[in-house]
Amino acid sequence: MALDILDIANRRHPAYLNWDDPHARKQLLDAEFPGGQSLLVFDEIHKFPRWRNLVKGLYDTQGDTTSILVTGSASLDHFRNGGDSLQGRYHYYRLHPFTLNEISSIPTASDLSDLLQFGGFPEPLLAGDSRTWRRWQRERVSRVVYDDLRDLENVREVSLVALLAEALPDKVGSPLSINSLAEDLQVAHETVKRWLAILENLNFCFRIIPFGAPRIRAVKKEAKLYLWDWSQVPGKGERFENLVASHLLKYCHFVEDTMGFTMELRFIRDIDRREIDFVVLRDRQPEFAVECKTGSKSTSPSINYFRERTDISECFQVHLNDRDYFSNGTRVLPFTTFCREKGLP
């Protein structure tokens, strides 16, 4: 049966098979699965070239009594784009790093500080230790670039992809220039473009594009880049913006995956460089906009400008302080309060 993510919490003691475990790998290759289980969990099975046929066969024979959960460190979108023999047999859910509302039902400034410092990945966040965070950072970049990349793509210049990955934290929050990256790495524009797409498939980074309402003379070709691990971003303001981007992207993916709406995360920027950091679209219509400021003293004049020229009904300016007030129709509030009131997952 197709497994709804909301039912997972009701399943106890599932059978867990990890492709990296030699014993479990033999079971999978021999198509020997534990009997009498209502839920089978297959982790990292995408490393097996014929994994989709394996899961399809199991679903077709036991799908009425057994649910199947497939998880993996690499983006399974990478495999879905190459043709999908499982079409109509599954629901797809995107797993994100921890966010504020997952840490606590009433997140505090201390929770936000921990997320900013250690990121949302479980190992460094739960350890809460700078030494663990530094070691995990080094190991993750190496694992993504040198292990996952070689598993998924035929890339000869792996060391140059590693240099690209090291350069990206300094590009967060600003319009991304692929030409500039290509010049720095001394490779072709199309090569950098392809490498960025690969790093996106590996859940290393993501890009958002502009929202082009007709009346605002919006830029159309620029994109902004953010990291899945915002703790790599050096600047305080840029790191906070990246954290907010990740929370909003998770919200979009959650609504899309569980409710079926078409969700998009974009930003607003016009040719005169006025900008709002984020706008969330539901079925192509703006739902709300969010501007990020580390402080809370004044609202961005761009919010009023764009609100008068777009159909955005709600505008927020989030910050790291504790002030909560309205200014010219814009709610200025702590990011912790915003997450709680908007019900971000």
Secondary structure, DSSP 4 states (H G I P E B T S, - for coil): -PPPGGGGGG--S-EEEETTSHHHHHHHHTT---SS-SEEEEESGGGSTTHHHHHHHHHHHHTTT-EEEEE-SS-THHHHTT--TTTTS----------HHHH-SS--HHHHHHHHHH-SSHHHHHHT-HHHHHHHHHHHHHIIIIIIHHHH---S-HHHHHHHHHHGGGGTTSB--HHHHHHHHTS-HHHHHHHHHHHHHTTSEEEE-B---GGGTB--S--EEEESSGGG--SHHHHHHHHHHHHHHHHHHHHHHHH---EEEEEEEBTT--EEEEEEEETTEEEEEEEE-SS-SS--HHHHHHHTTS----EEEEESSS--EEETTEEEEEHHHHHHHHT--
